[in-house]
Amino acid sequence: MTQITIQLKDKEEETFVETFLKKMKIRFEKNEDDDFELTDEMKRVIDEALKEDRSQFRDAFESLEEVSKKHGI
């Protein structure tokens, strides 16, 4: 068996190659263990979140409880 490594630049390219290989009925295996890099947009959102006032912070459970009460879920 031959092994080929392909480095893709973005999710769009990954989807294209995956679809192509499936259509050609070529078996492939994705390695999800590669290093993850944050996009500029992700970094911007994180930086903005770090600047927020922590006194207004609510954890996920508090938020879910509020949504449940408000919408009767």
C-alpha positions as CSV (number, residue, x, y, z in Angstrom):
1,M,0.0,0.0,0.0
2,T,1.3,3.5,-0.9
3,Q,0.8,6.4,1.4
4,I,0.5,10.0,0.2
5,T,0.3,13.1,2.4
6,I,-1.6,16.1,1.2
7,Q,-1.4,19.5,3.0
8,L,-4.4,21.6,2.3
9,K,-4.6,25.3,2.8
10,D,-8.2,25.7,4.0
11,K,-11.5,23.9,4.6
12,E,-12.7,24.6,1.1
13,E,-9.7,22.7,-0.4
14,E,-10.2,19.9,2.1
15,T,-13.8,19.5,1.1
16,F,-13.0,19.5,-2.6
17,V,-10.3,16.9,-2.3
18,E,-12.4,14.7,0.0
19,T,-15.3,14.9,-2.5
20,F,-13.1,14.1,-5.4
21,L,-11.6,11.1,-3.7
22,K,-15.0,9.8,-2.8
23,K,-16.3,10.2,-6.4
24,M,-13.2,8.4,-7.7
25,K,-13.8,5.6,-5.1
26,I,-10.3,6.1,-3.7
27,R,-10.0,5.1,-0.1
28,F,-8.5,7.7,2.1
29,E,-7.9,8.4,5.8
30,K,-7.9,11.8,7.4
31,N,-5.4,12.6,10.1
32,E,-7.1,15.0,12.5
33,D,-4.1,15.1,14.8
34,D,-2.3,17.9,12.8
35,D,-1.5,21.1,14.6
36,F,-4.4,23.6,14.6
37,E,-3.8,27.1,13.6
38,L,-6.1,30.0,14.6
39,T,-7.3,32.2,11.7
40,D,-7.0,36.0,12.0
41,E,-10.7,36.2,12.6
42,M,-10.5,33.7,15.5
43,K,-7.6,35.6,17.0
44,R,-9.6,38.8,16.8
45,V,-12.7,37.3,18.5
46,I,-10.5,35.9,21.3
47,D,-8.7,39.2,21.8
48,E,-12.1,41.0,22.1
49,A,-13.4,38.4,24.6
50,L,-10.3,38.9,26.7
51,K,-11.0,42.7,26.9
52,E,-14.6,42.1,28.2
53,D,-15.5,43.0,31.8
54,R,-15.3,39.9,33.9
55,S,-17.8,41.1,36.4
56,Q,-20.5,40.6,33.8
57,F,-19.4,37.0,33.1
58,R,-21.9,34.2,33.3
59,D,-20.9,30.6,32.9
60,A,-22.5,28.2,30.4
61,F,-24.8,26.7,33.0
62,E,-26.2,30.1,34.0
63,S,-26.8,31.0,30.4
64,L,-28.5,27.7,29.6
65,E,-30.7,28.1,32.7
66,E,-31.8,31.6,31.6
67,V,-32.5,30.4,28.0
68,S,-34.5,27.4,29.5
69,K,-36.6,29.7,31.7
70,K,-37.2,32.3,29.0
71,H,-38.2,29.8,26.3
72,G,-39.7,27.0,28.4
73,I,-37.3,24.4,27.3
